[in-house]
C-alpha cells in the first residue's frame, strides 16, 4: 500500500500521497496500525529500534508508548510496582511447575495415587485411560504455555522500559 501511494506521489507529485506513503511505510515498519504518528516516530528513535519494535509487538498488552518523559510506560498502574511484578512472576512460575506435574501425572499414576484410586483407574477400558492421559497432558501443556507467555511478556516489557529510559 505504501509503495502504491509512493508511485502515485511520484506520478502526480501531490503532497497528500507523499504523506500517505510515509504513514503506511512507518506503520509497516512498526508492525502496528493503532499507534499515532508521534508514537511510531518515537518507537523508531529508540536505542535499538529493530529489537525494540519486535519486543514492543510481543508485549504491547502490558506497555504503551509515551511521547513525553519515558518512551515506554506500563498500561496498568499496578505493573509499575516491582513487588507486584515479582509476585505475578512468582505466582505464574509456581502455576507453571504445578501444571508440569499435570503433564507428568499419567506417567506416574502408581506412585502418586492411593491403592483405592489405582483400583478405579485399573477398571477403565483402554480408551478411557488414553482419554484421561491425553486430557491431563493437554491441559498441563496449555497452562504451561500460558504461564511462560505471561512471564516472558513481563520480562520483555521490563527490559524495554529499562533500556529506553531518558
N, C-alpha and C positions, 0 to 999 in steps of 0.2 A: 504494500500500500504506500509506504514512504517512497519507494522507488518510482511508482507511478506518479505520485504528486511531484517528485523532483523533475521527472520528464515533462510534466505539464508546466512547471515553472521555467524550465529551460526553453520550451517552445513559446510560451506566452510571456515570460518574464514578469508575471504577476506576483506581487509580494505575498498575496494570500496563499498561493500554492507553495511558496518557499516556507512559510510558517507552518503549514500543514505537514510538509515533508520533514521539517525539523521535529515537530511534535511526534509524528509517527516513528521517526528514527530513534529519538530518545526513549520513547515508550518501548520500542523493540529492544533497545539495549538494557533497560532496567527491568524488563520482563514484567511490567505491571501497567495496567490501564487506569487504576484508581488513584494514582498519585497525581498531585498537581505539578505544574511545570517547575516551580521552585523546588519542590521536594525531589523531583527527578534530577535536576541540576545539582542539588546538594548531595544526592547519592553518587553522582558521577565525580564529585570533587572530594571524595573521601581519600584516605591514605592509600588504600589498595582497592580501587573500585571494582575490579573483576571478582575478587573473592568476596567483597562486601555485598555486591549485587546478588551473588549466589546465596550467601548466608542470609541476607535480608528476605529473599524469596522463600527460604525454608522456615524462618521464624517470624513471619510477618504478623501472625496472630498474637504475638507477645509484645512486639515493639512497633513503634512508628517513627517516621522521620520528622524531625522538628527543624525549622529553618531559623530558630532563634539561638539559644545558648548551646545546648548539646545537640549533636547531629541526630543521635538515636535516643529515644526515651521509651519508658515502659508504657504500654497501653493501660494496664490496670495498676492502680496506686499500690496495691498490696505487693506487687512484684518489685517495687523499689527497695523494699526492706530485705537485706541479705539473710536475715534469720528466717523469713518466710520462704525465700527461695531454697535455702538449705533444708527446711522442713519438708517442702514439696519434693525435693530431690531424694531425701531420706525415705519418705513415705513411698514414692514410686519405685525406688530401688528395692525396698522391702517387699512390695507387692510383686515386683519382678521375680524375686527369688522364691516367693510363695507360688507363683504361677509356674515357675520352672519345676517345682515339686509336683505340680499337677501333670506336667509333661512326663515326668519320670514315674508317676504313680502306677500306670498299667504294667510297668516292668517290675514293680516291687510289691505286688498285692500281698504275697505271702509274708513279707517282712513287716508291713505296716498295719495290716488288718488283724483283728482277732480271729480265733478259730470259728466262731459263730458267723462272722461276716464272710469268711472264706467258704464256709459250707453253702451259704446263699449264692455266692458267686459261682461255685462249682456246679450248681444246679442250672445255671444259664446254658442255653444252647450256644453253639459256636458263633452264630450271627449276633446274638445279644452281647457276647464278650467282645467281638470285633467292634460292634457299635459303641459300647461303653468305652473301650480303649480309644477309639478314634475321636469320640466326643471329648474325652479328657485331654487328649493330646492337642486337638484343635483349639479348645478353649484356653489351654495353657499357653499355646503359641500366640494366640491373638492378644491375650493380656500382656505377654512378654513384649510383643512388638509395640503395643500402645504405650507401655511404660518406658521402653527405650526411646521412643519417639519424643515423649514429653521431656525426659531428662536431657536428651541431646538438643532439643529446641531451647531449653533454658540455658544450657552451656554455650550454645552458639550466640544467643542473644546477649549473654553476659560478656562474651569476648568482643562482640561488635561494639557494645557500649563502652567497654574499657579502652579498646584500641582507637576509638574515634572521639575521645573527649577533647574538647577545645581548651 
